Amino acid sequence: MSRIDKIWTDLKDLTTDTQVLNYWENRQSRILENLKTVNSDFDMVTDIIHRLAKSLNDREKYSAVYYLYKAGYQPIENKLTKTDQLNEVKYELGRGLHHNRKYDHSKRLFNELANTDFDTSRIDGWWNQTAFESTRERIWFKTDVLPAIGRFAIMVAYILIAIKTEDFLISTTVFIVLFELYEIWWYQFRVSSYLKEFEGFTETADIKKNIKKKIMIELGISLLFYPIYFLKQEWLLPLVLIIAVSFQVFHYGLNFYYLPKLIGELNRKNTTRQQGV
């Protein structure tokens, strides 16, 4: 009996996820070494990885799934036969990697599943989020942190100037204009950064136009500040608060709903196109 045979025989005798977890924790170095050096019995190897990954996921040991993926699956993935069982392996590994926030890896596995006859409804929610987060991980500092520092600097400058000047209207007007222009630039910069991967798509230009329209509508709403101020100055504070809230609602919708959904859909279309090539 080969070592791979022995591992699979042991796993088949285990009836609970807890038993599989204990087996993995006590023998993981030996298991991984045997998986990496295998030159035959690849169907059995697929069964082993699937059994381990499923039990580790069910016990929420997502770090262990990542370790199994990196040290056990990746070194031999090109040797494994493309079967429905291999798709189940990719599903379990992708699930664990997603929960462990290894989004680049889970995105790759989910995209590979989409290129087969796998039922992608099983990964719908994870697939979209993984596609968005894998992009976000690469660009978040450039698109979120640095622009936020710039916005904070504008707000600090406004506060310092407003304290020292007697003309509140002029300082507030300048602040609102600068703030709006900066927000518009920031939204467009963020969207362009997220869509860079999909620049060749015909949908991308339409999406940018659509978002630009939404931004201009928001800008138009904020410009109500000026006529309302001159008509009824006591409405100034409520109006400023409304403008601030509208910016936050737009910001939240763009970052936590629209962009994740958009990137997920574009990733699916990209995967479908690659499948057709």
C-alpha positions as CSV (number, residue, x, y, z in Angstrom):
1,M,0.0,0.0,0.0
2,S,1.4,3.4,-1.0
3,R,1.5,6.3,1.4
4,I,-1.3,8.1,-0.5
5,D,-3.4,4.9,-0.3
6,K,-2.7,4.8,3.5
7,I,-3.8,8.5,3.9
8,W,-7.0,7.9,2.0
9,T,-7.8,4.7,3.8
10,D,-7.4,6.5,7.1
11,L,-9.6,9.4,6.0
12,K,-12.4,7.1,4.8
13,D,-12.5,5.5,8.2
14,L,-13.1,8.9,9.9
15,T,-16.8,9.7,10.3
16,T,-16.8,13.3,11.7
17,D,-15.2,16.6,10.9
18,T,-13.6,16.7,14.3
19,Q,-11.8,13.4,13.6
20,V,-10.6,14.7,10.3
21,L,-9.4,17.9,12.0
22,N,-7.4,15.9,14.6
23,Y,-6.0,13.7,11.9
24,W,-4.8,16.8,9.9
25,E,-3.3,18.5,13.0
26,N,-1.4,15.4,14.0
27,R,-0.1,14.5,10.5
28,Q,-0.2,17.6,8.3
29,S,3.5,17.8,7.6
30,R,3.5,14.1,6.4
31,I,0.3,14.6,4.4
32,L,1.6,17.7,2.6
33,E,5.0,16.1,1.9
34,N,3.3,13.0,0.3
35,L,0.9,15.2,-1.7
36,K,3.7,17.3,-3.1
37,T,5.8,14.3,-4.2
38,V,3.0,12.2,-5.7
39,N,3.4,11.0,-9.3
40,S,0.3,8.8,-9.6
41,D,-3.1,8.1,-8.0
42,F,-4.2,11.7,-8.8
43,D,-7.9,10.8,-8.4
44,M,-7.2,9.6,-4.9
45,V,-5.2,12.8,-4.2
46,T,-8.2,14.8,-5.3
47,D,-10.4,12.9,-2.9
48,I,-7.9,13.5,-0.1
49,I,-7.7,17.3,-0.6
50,H,-11.5,17.5,-0.9
51,R,-12.1,15.6,2.3
52,L,-9.6,17.7,4.2
53,A,-10.7,21.0,2.8
54,K,-14.4,20.3,3.4
55,S,-13.9,19.3,7.0
56,L,-11.6,22.2,7.7
57,N,-14.2,24.6,6.2
58,D,-17.0,23.0,8.2
59,R,-14.9,23.5,11.4
60,E,-14.1,27.1,10.2
61,K,-10.4,26.4,10.1
62,Y,-9.8,28.8,7.2
63,S,-6.1,29.4,7.9
64,A,-5.6,25.7,7.6
65,V,-7.4,25.6,4.3
66,Y,-5.0,28.3,3.0
67,Y,-2.1,26.2,4.2
68,L,-3.5,23.1,2.4
69,Y,-4.0,25.2,-0.7
70,K,-0.5,26.7,-0.8
71,A,1.5,23.6,0.3
72,G,-0.7,20.8,-0.9
73,Y,-2.8,21.8,-3.9
74,Q,-0.8,24.4,-5.7
75,P,2.4,22.4,-6.2
76,I,0.4,19.6,-8.0
77,E,-2.7,21.4,-9.4
78,N,-1.5,21.0,-13.0
79,K,-1.2,17.3,-12.6
80,L,-4.7,16.8,-11.4
81,T,-7.3,15.4,-13.8
82,K,-10.1,17.8,-14.7
83,T,-13.2,16.1,-13.1
84,D,-16.3,17.0,-11.2
85,Q,-14.5,16.0,-8.1
86,L,-11.7,18.5,-8.9
87,N,-14.4,21.1,-9.2
88,E,-15.6,20.3,-5.8
89,V,-12.0,20.7,-4.5
90,K,-11.8,24.1,-6.1
91,Y,-15.1,25.0,-4.5
92,E,-14.0,24.0,-1.0
93,L,-10.6,25.6,-1.4
94,G,-12.2,28.8,-2.8
95,R,-14.7,28.9,0.0
96,G,-12.0,28.7,2.7
97,L,-9.8,31.2,0.9
98,H,-12.6,33.6,0.6
99,H,-13.4,33.4,4.3
100,N,-9.7,33.8,5.1
101,R,-9.6,36.9,2.9
102,K,-7.2,35.5,0.3
103,Y,-9.3,37.1,-2.4
104,D,-6.8,36.8,-5.3
105,H,-6.6,33.0,-4.9
106,S,-10.3,32.5,-4.3
107,K,-11.1,34.7,-7.3
108,R,-8.9,32.5,-9.5
109,L,-10.5,29.3,-8.4
110,F,-14.1,30.7,-8.8
111,N,-13.2,31.9,-12.3
112,E,-11.9,28.5,-13.2
113,L,-15.1,26.9,-11.9
114,A,-17.1,29.3,-14.1
115,N,-15.2,27.9,-17.1
116,T,-16.6,24.4,-16.5
117,D,-20.2,23.1,-16.1
118,F,-20.1,23.9,-12.4
119,D,-23.3,25.3,-10.9
120,T,-22.1,28.9,-10.2
121,S,-25.2,29.7,-8.2
122,R,-23.4,27.9,-5.3
123,I,-20.7,30.7,-5.3
124,D,-22.8,33.7,-6.3
125,G,-22.3,35.9,-3.2
126,W,-18.7,34.9,-2.7
127,W,-17.8,35.3,-6.3
128,N,-18.9,39.0,-6.6
129,Q,-17.3,40.0,-3.3
130,T,-14.1,38.1,-4.0
131,A,-13.7,39.9,-7.4
132,F,-14.2,43.3,-5.8
133,E,-12.0,42.7,-2.8
134,S,-9.1,41.2,-4.9
135,T,-9.1,44.5,-6.8
136,R,-9.5,46.6,-3.7
137,E,-6.6,45.0,-1.9
138,R,-4.2,46.2,-4.7
139,I,-5.4,49.8,-4.9
140,W,-7.1,50.7,-1.6
141,F,-4.2,52.9,-0.3
142,K,-4.1,54.9,-3.5
143,T,-7.9,55.2,-3.9
144,D,-9.0,55.5,-0.3
145,V,-6.3,56.6,2.1
146,L,-4.3,59.2,0.2
147,P,-7.4,61.0,-1.1
148,A,-9.0,60.9,2.4
149,I,-5.9,62.7,3.7
150,G,-6.4,65.4,1.0
151,R,-10.0,65.8,2.0
152,F,-9.1,66.1,5.7
153,A,-6.5,68.8,4.8
154,I,-9.2,70.9,3.0
155,M,-11.6,70.6,6.0
156,V,-8.8,71.6,8.5
157,A,-7.9,74.6,6.3
158,Y,-11.6,75.7,6.2
159,I,-11.9,75.5,9.9
160,L,-8.8,77.5,10.5
161,I,-9.8,80.2,8.0
162,A,-13.4,80.3,9.3
163,I,-12.2,81.0,12.8
164,K,-10.0,83.9,11.7
165,T,-12.3,85.5,9.1
166,E,-15.4,87.6,9.7
167,D,-16.9,86.8,6.3
168,F,-18.5,83.4,6.9
169,L,-20.4,83.3,3.6
170,I,-17.3,83.7,1.4
171,S,-15.2,81.2,3.3
172,T,-18.0,78.7,3.4
173,T,-18.8,79.2,-0.3
174,V,-15.1,78.6,-1.2
175,F,-15.0,75.6,1.0
176,I,-18.1,74.0,-0.5
177,V,-16.9,74.6,-4.1
178,L,-13.4,73.2,-3.3
179,F,-14.9,70.3,-1.4
180,E,-17.3,69.4,-4.2
181,L,-14.6,69.6,-6.9
182,Y,-12.4,67.4,-4.8
183,E,-15.1,64.9,-4.2
184,I,-15.9,64.7,-7.9
185,W,-12.3,64.1,-8.7
186,W,-12.1,61.5,-6.0
187,Y,-15.1,59.6,-7.2
188,Q,-13.9,59.6,-10.8
189,F,-10.4,58.6,-9.8
190,R,-11.7,55.7,-7.7
191,V,-14.0,54.4,-10.4
192,S,-11.3,54.7,-13.1
193,S,-8.9,52.7,-10.8
194,Y,-11.4,49.9,-10.3
195,L,-12.3,49.7,-13.9
196,K,-8.7,49.7,-15.2
197,E,-8.7,45.9,-15.4
198,F,-11.7,46.1,-17.8
199,E,-10.7,49.1,-20.0
200,G,-11.2,47.1,-23.2
201,F,-14.9,46.4,-22.4
202,T,-17.5,48.3,-24.4
203,E,-19.5,48.6,-21.1
204,T,-16.7,50.5,-19.3
205,A,-17.2,53.8,-21.2
206,D,-21.0,53.7,-20.6
207,I,-20.5,53.0,-16.9
208,K,-18.2,56.0,-16.5
209,K,-20.7,58.2,-18.2
210,N,-23.5,56.9,-16.0
211,I,-21.4,57.5,-12.8
212,K,-20.5,61.0,-14.1
213,K,-24.2,61.8,-14.5
214,K,-24.9,60.7,-10.9
215,I,-22.0,62.9,-9.7
216,M,-23.3,65.9,-11.6
217,I,-26.8,65.4,-10.1
218,E,-25.2,65.4,-6.6
219,L,-23.3,68.6,-7.5
220,G,-26.5,70.2,-8.7
221,I,-28.3,69.4,-5.4
222,S,-25.4,71.0,-3.4
223,L,-25.6,74.2,-5.5
224,L,-28.9,74.8,-3.9
225,F,-26.9,76.3,-1.1
226,Y,-26.5,79.6,-2.8
227,P,-30.1,80.6,-3.7
228,I,-31.5,79.2,-0.5
229,Y,-28.9,81.1,1.5
230,F,-29.9,84.4,0.0
231,L,-33.6,83.7,0.3
232,K,-33.5,82.5,3.9
233,Q,-30.2,82.6,5.7
234,E,-31.4,80.7,8.8
235,W,-31.6,77.6,6.6
236,L,-27.9,77.7,6.1
237,L,-27.0,75.1,8.8
238,P,-29.7,72.6,7.8
239,L,-28.7,72.9,4.2
240,V,-25.0,72.3,4.9
241,L,-26.0,69.2,6.9
242,I,-28.2,67.9,4.1
243,I,-25.4,68.4,1.6
244,A,-23.0,66.5,3.9
245,V,-25.4,63.7,4.4
246,S,-26.0,63.4,0.6
247,F,-22.3,63.1,0.0
248,Q,-22.1,60.3,2.6
249,V,-25.0,58.5,1.1
250,F,-23.5,58.7,-2.3
251,H,-20.1,57.7,-1.0
252,Y,-21.6,54.7,0.9
253,G,-23.7,53.6,-2.1
254,L,-20.8,53.8,-4.5
255,N,-18.3,52.0,-2.3
256,F,-20.4,49.3,-0.6
257,Y,-23.1,48.6,-3.2
258,Y,-22.5,49.9,-6.7
259,L,-18.8,49.2,-7.2
260,P,-18.8,45.7,-5.6
261,K,-21.8,44.7,-7.8
262,L,-20.3,46.3,-10.9
263,I,-16.9,44.7,-10.5
264,G,-18.5,41.3,-9.8
265,E,-20.6,41.5,-13.0
266,L,-17.6,42.7,-15.1
267,N,-15.5,39.8,-13.8
268,R,-18.2,37.3,-14.8
269,K,-18.4,38.8,-18.3
270,N,-14.6,38.7,-18.6
271,T,-14.6,35.0,-17.5
272,T,-17.3,34.2,-20.0
273,R,-15.4,35.9,-22.8
274,Q,-12.2,34.0,-22.0
275,Q,-14.2,30.8,-22.0
276,G,-15.5,31.6,-25.5
277,V,-12.0,32.3,-26.9
